[in-house]
Amino acid sequence: MEYRKLNGSGFYVPALTLGTGTFGGSNGFEGWGHTGVAEATRMIDMCLDAGLNMFDTADIYSRGLSEEILGKAIVGKRNRLLIATKGTFPMGEDRNEEGSSRFHLIETCEASLRRLGTDHIDLYYIHGFDANTPVEETLRALDDMITSGKIRYIGCSNFAGWQLMKSLSVSERRGWSRYVAHQVYYSLLNRDFEWELMPLGIDQQVGTVVWSPLAAGRLGGRYRRNNPVPQDGRVARGGVPVRDNIVSYDRLYDIVDVLDELSVETGKTVAQVALNWLLQRPTVCSLVIGASSEEQLRQNLGAVDWQLTAEQIRRLDTASKTSKPYPYWHHDQRPELSSQIF
């Protein structure tokens, strides 16, 4: 397994991370999966044997049940692995049981530590930007938790460019710990991340951790023109984090056509090819792979330790290219002012 440094830190993470959104399957996550402790334990052992030692969860996943299952599955193995979890989203009905206030972050971090059965979290994410809480309050609370030893590193997830840049600026001015990772949605099917967040990550040395790299299974090799996504399946029922209304299925099938060609050329699966493309993108440090079964996990682990050629990457770039929004199409009119970083 390749390990990559989260830019701006000395922290190395594996190129693949196991996501545990499928652990549990309750409180709104019924459509994600129903992995219990026994299967979770086997999956974690498979990952560790393959060199994948980072596991990603969140307090909101099955209302804490994902963290509980992960905690039970890693008993006796904590010193061999890294844990990433997240806070911010609602964990109760009380107004203070949500957001990125000092009150909520301390409460929810302590609760995550109890459920995980550990005394520290290796990478703690703010799950989404909280516009109701001053950025200074959030970052000071996180810095205090790092100082106390409860958190090793901090990251954010699903931030807009200005939100991340403002946070980094506040951390720099105050001398507080800064976000070293941004967990984002990015895939061949949706490349919006490239317009602003990728250049920001390069400029400010923030590593990218990708969630749903297979576009919620749409790029997994099961669906194509002659076998479209079913109208009554998991995607249609909302059991995935990537909404259907942001997806062009004609474009999906165009991409899968090229993935099929490259699958034959490389001897790899469609999913492995799609994941490998992402691993060669700027700023990308780790992909959060999900698995509803041990066989699916075994397949996804095969995305590393090989590389697509430059020509194969070009074909995927062409098939997945979309029109840039303003002002990025306007920037392209003055290439002499662009750094041409990717």
Legacy VTK file of the C-alpha trace (Angstrom):
# vtk DataFile Version 3.0
C-alpha trace
ASCII
DATASET POLYDATA
POINTS 342 float
0.000 0.000 0.000
1.298 3.433 -0.944
1.341 6.078 1.794
0.982 9.752 1.030
1.710 12.778 3.204
-1.170 15.106 3.988
0.316 18.288 2.567
1.224 20.900 5.141
1.810 18.262 7.823
4.110 15.361 8.595
1.181 12.922 8.725
1.121 10.013 6.254
-2.081 8.219 5.268
-2.681 5.190 3.028
-3.818 5.832 -0.551
-7.027 3.978 0.335
-9.131 4.470 3.466
-12.022 2.213 4.461
-15.240 4.153 4.942
-17.624 2.772 7.544
-20.868 4.412 6.473
-22.152 0.876 5.820
-21.574 -0.127 9.456
-24.892 -0.267 11.273
-27.653 0.813 8.924
-30.087 2.758 11.095
-31.395 6.274 11.757
-31.505 7.313 8.117
-28.661 5.095 6.907
-30.716 1.988 6.191
-29.962 2.234 2.476
-26.201 2.383 2.972
-25.587 -1.080 4.402
-25.984 -3.265 7.483
-22.472 -4.419 8.359
-22.289 -5.804 11.895
-19.377 -6.319 14.264
-18.356 -9.760 12.972
-18.150 -8.746 9.315
-16.601 -5.399 10.208
-13.877 -7.227 12.125
-13.100 -9.433 9.124
-13.002 -6.409 6.803
-10.622 -4.540 9.086
-8.324 -7.558 9.240
-8.382 -7.763 5.418
-7.474 -4.089 5.203
-4.625 -4.345 7.697
-3.232 -7.360 5.835
-3.253 -5.249 2.640
-1.553 -2.301 4.336
-4.711 -0.177 4.551
-4.660 1.091 8.121
-7.001 4.104 8.104
-10.717 3.888 8.887
-13.171 6.721 8.353
-16.424 7.183 10.229
-18.649 9.984 11.590
-20.857 10.498 14.611
-23.919 10.945 12.396
-23.500 7.578 10.636
-26.397 5.526 11.999
-26.505 7.996 14.912
-23.277 6.733 16.467
-23.742 3.041 15.690
-21.031 3.077 12.996
-18.520 4.372 15.548
-19.638 1.769 18.080
-19.205 -1.101 15.611
-15.823 0.208 14.511
-14.753 0.514 18.143
-15.688 -3.093 18.880
-14.051 -4.360 15.672
-10.663 -2.790 16.482
-10.287 -4.053 20.039
-6.671 -5.091 20.528
-5.608 -3.434 17.259
-5.717 0.286 18.061
-1.939 0.730 17.864
-1.955 -0.689 14.316
-4.432 1.712 12.752
-5.594 5.286 12.258
-9.089 6.546 12.975
-10.810 9.501 11.305
-14.226 10.692 12.427
-16.367 13.803 12.069
-18.620 16.118 14.018
-20.994 19.065 13.347
-24.213 17.542 12.042
-27.222 17.115 14.399
-27.002 14.365 16.998
-30.179 15.243 18.870
-33.168 17.565 18.984
-31.611 20.233 21.197
-30.313 23.305 19.350
-26.869 22.862 20.918
-26.614 19.281 19.663
-25.516 20.475 16.238
-23.049 22.849 14.648
-19.398 23.695 15.198
-19.691 25.645 18.427
-17.221 24.990 21.240
-20.108 23.503 23.234
-21.129 20.983 20.593
-17.654 20.051 19.347
-16.386 19.183 22.826
-19.527 17.194 23.598
-19.589 15.304 20.318
-15.848 14.593 20.294
-16.056 13.133 23.806
-19.015 10.996 22.712
-17.096 9.752 19.671
-14.132 8.801 21.853
-16.438 6.770 24.123
-18.131 4.974 21.241
-14.805 4.217 19.556
-13.259 3.010 22.808
-10.119 5.083 22.338
-8.394 8.013 24.029
-7.578 9.904 20.836
-8.727 10.492 17.257
-6.023 10.673 14.609
-7.893 12.934 12.166
-10.988 14.858 13.233
-13.122 16.562 10.583
-15.615 19.377 10.758
-18.302 17.645 8.687
-19.677 20.815 7.132
-19.252 24.575 7.451
-21.348 26.122 10.230
-22.211 29.692 9.233
-23.886 30.315 12.616
-20.656 29.926 14.605
-17.647 32.243 14.352
-14.743 30.534 12.602
-12.505 31.637 15.490
-14.649 29.750 18.017
-14.526 26.530 16.002
-10.792 26.623 15.380
-9.915 27.562 18.967
-11.993 24.628 20.263
-10.228 22.264 17.856
-6.815 23.644 18.798
-7.604 23.127 22.483
-8.575 19.506 21.815
-5.298 18.968 19.975
-3.389 20.472 22.894
-5.231 18.171 25.290
-4.252 15.114 23.215
-7.766 14.099 22.208
-7.149 14.901 18.533
-3.930 14.567 16.524
-4.835 16.437 13.317
-7.862 18.351 12.034
-9.580 18.476 8.670
-12.761 19.829 7.159
-15.305 18.362 4.791
-17.580 19.796 2.110
-16.321 23.380 2.513
-16.561 26.003 -0.210
-13.307 27.602 -1.285
-13.845 30.845 0.654
-14.817 28.925 3.799
-11.629 26.872 3.741
-9.450 29.870 2.888
-10.961 31.954 5.692
-10.358 29.129 8.158
-6.740 28.725 7.083
-6.190 32.467 7.390
-7.608 32.577 10.920
-5.436 29.644 11.985
-2.348 31.341 10.588
-3.078 34.685 12.261
-3.813 33.137 15.649
-1.096 30.487 15.573
-3.638 27.681 15.900
-3.603 24.248 14.289
-4.747 24.369 10.677
-6.806 22.040 8.530
-4.413 19.590 6.868
-7.094 17.663 4.969
-10.263 18.470 3.065
-12.646 15.547 2.556
-14.621 16.135 -0.622
-16.766 14.483 -3.242
-14.787 13.973 -6.454
-15.159 11.413 -9.222
-14.927 10.957 -12.973
-18.646 11.664 -13.079
-18.511 14.977 -11.178
-15.314 17.021 -11.445
-16.504 20.292 -9.859
-13.780 19.948 -7.211
-11.186 20.847 -9.842
-12.384 24.386 -10.538
-11.542 26.049 -7.209
-10.880 23.581 -4.403
-8.050 21.717 -6.126
-6.037 24.880 -6.939
-6.661 26.049 -3.366
-5.389 22.745 -2.022
-2.245 23.038 -4.114
-1.602 26.646 -3.141
-2.300 26.199 0.575
-0.941 22.657 0.931
-4.162 20.988 2.028
-4.413 17.276 1.244
-7.533 15.904 -0.403
-9.393 12.870 0.919
-12.127 11.794 -1.498
-15.495 10.450 -0.428
-17.671 8.447 -2.834
-14.910 8.124 -5.474
-17.144 5.782 -7.500
-20.053 8.263 -7.525
-22.058 6.196 -5.051
-21.472 2.983 -7.012
-22.436 4.359 -10.417
-18.845 3.858 -11.625
-18.503 0.420 -10.088
-18.943 -1.459 -13.364
-22.456 -2.706 -12.811
-24.270 -0.027 -14.826
-23.899 0.793 -18.524
-26.118 1.561 -21.518
-27.504 -1.957 -21.790
-27.900 -2.239 -18.010
-28.952 1.188 -16.691
-29.371 2.208 -13.074
-32.745 0.773 -11.961
-35.544 3.225 -11.261
-36.415 1.539 -7.964
-32.878 0.756 -6.757
-30.759 2.089 -3.905
-29.830 5.225 -5.844
-33.448 6.108 -6.598
-34.430 5.487 -2.971
-31.874 7.994 -1.710
-29.586 5.435 -0.097
-26.469 7.110 -1.471
-24.646 10.388 -0.676
-24.522 11.580 -4.315
-27.934 12.840 -5.374
-29.420 11.713 -8.653
-30.249 15.248 -9.777
-26.578 16.180 -10.198
-25.863 13.218 -12.454
-26.065 13.080 -16.243
-26.659 9.444 -17.125
-25.765 9.929 -20.784
-22.410 11.222 -19.607
-22.081 8.372 -17.103
-22.484 5.794 -19.850
-19.985 7.640 -22.085
-17.444 7.404 -19.249
-18.225 3.743 -18.613
-17.674 2.989 -22.309
-14.064 4.196 -21.919
-13.691 2.454 -18.569
-14.747 -0.788 -20.245
-12.062 -0.334 -22.898
-9.382 0.378 -20.293
-10.524 -2.528 -18.174
-9.742 -4.862 -21.071
-6.405 -3.150 -21.754
-5.203 -3.215 -18.141
-6.776 -6.437 -16.908
-8.329 -4.467 -14.044
-11.975 -4.007 -13.142
-13.955 -0.931 -14.146
-14.004 0.233 -10.515
-10.253 -0.231 -10.136
-9.611 1.862 -13.244
-11.926 4.653 -12.025
-10.200 4.718 -8.635
-6.720 4.658 -10.172
-7.553 7.741 -12.268
-8.382 9.645 -9.076
-5.181 8.543 -7.347
-3.195 10.319 -10.054
-4.951 13.674 -9.630
-3.217 16.637 -7.924
-3.676 16.972 -4.123
-5.389 13.579 -3.777
-3.932 11.743 -0.776
-6.511 9.046 -0.037
-9.758 7.625 -1.392
-12.457 6.572 1.052
-13.682 3.278 -0.347
-16.870 1.669 0.865
-17.783 -1.983 0.762
-21.040 -3.781 1.423
-19.284 -7.149 1.299
-15.831 -8.652 1.740
-15.629 -9.452 -1.980
-16.374 -5.844 -2.898
-13.659 -4.716 -0.484
-11.191 -7.157 -2.014
-11.939 -5.747 -5.472
-11.481 -2.124 -4.377
-8.145 -2.901 -2.724
-6.862 -3.761 -6.209
-6.941 -0.097 -7.271
-3.403 0.534 -5.976
0.156 -0.581 -6.821
-0.238 0.076 -10.567
-0.860 3.121 -12.767
-2.800 4.053 -15.846
-0.660 5.372 -18.679
-0.710 9.045 -19.674
-2.640 8.138 -22.834
-5.241 6.167 -20.885
-5.668 9.059 -18.464
-6.149 11.409 -21.411
-8.998 9.253 -22.740
-10.744 9.328 -19.390
-10.154 13.079 -19.097
-11.819 13.582 -22.472
-14.803 11.339 -21.705
-15.462 13.007 -18.342
-14.774 16.624 -19.278
-17.512 19.183 -18.615
-17.921 22.878 -19.339
-16.357 25.088 -16.708
-18.543 27.575 -14.800
-17.770 31.272 -14.624
-15.204 32.686 -13.901
-13.113 29.629 -14.808
-14.015 29.576 -18.501
-13.033 33.237 -18.570
-9.664 32.448 -16.973
-8.976 29.996 -19.794
-9.031 32.900 -22.248
-5.769 34.125 -20.689
-3.619 31.000 -20.425
-0.507 33.141 -20.024
-1.770 34.125 -16.564
-2.449 30.543 -15.508
0.045 28.388 -13.666
-1.133 25.328 -15.637
-0.924 23.245 -12.504
-3.113 20.491 -13.929
LINES 1 343
342 0 1 2 3 4 5 6 7 8 9 10 11 12 13 14 15 16 17 18 19 20 21 22 23 24 25 26 27 28 29 30 31 32 33 34 35 36 37 38 39 40 41 42 43 44 45 46 47 48 49 50 51 52 53 54 55 56 57 58 59 60 61 62 63 64 65 66 67 68 69 70 71 72 73 74 75 76 77 78 79 80 81 82 83 84 85 86 87 88 89 90 91 92 93 94 95 96 97 98 99 100 101 102 103 104 105 106 107 108 109 110 111 112 113 114 115 116 117 118 119 120 121 122 123 124 125 126 127 128 129 130 131 132 133 134 135 136 137 138 139 140 141 142 143 144 145 146 147 148 149 150 151 152 153 154 155 156 157 158 159 160 161 162 163 164 165 166 167 168 169 170 171 172 173 174 175 176 177 178 179 180 181 182 183 184 185 186 187 188 189 190 191 192 193 194 195 196 197 198 199 200 201 202 203 204 205 206 207 208 209 210 211 212 213 214 215 216 217 218 219 220 221 222 223 224 225 226 227 228 229 230 231 232 233 234 235 236 237 238 239 240 241 242 243 244 245 246 247 248 249 250 251 252 253 254 255 256 257 258 259 260 261 262 263 264 265 266 267 268 269 270 271 272 273 274 275 276 277 278 279 280 281 282 283 284 285 286 287 288 289 290 291 292 293 294 295 296 297 298 299 300 301 302 303 304 305 306 307 308 309 310 311 312 313 314 315 316 317 318 319 320 321 322 323 324 325 326 327 328 329 330 331 332 333 334 335 336 337 338 339 340 341
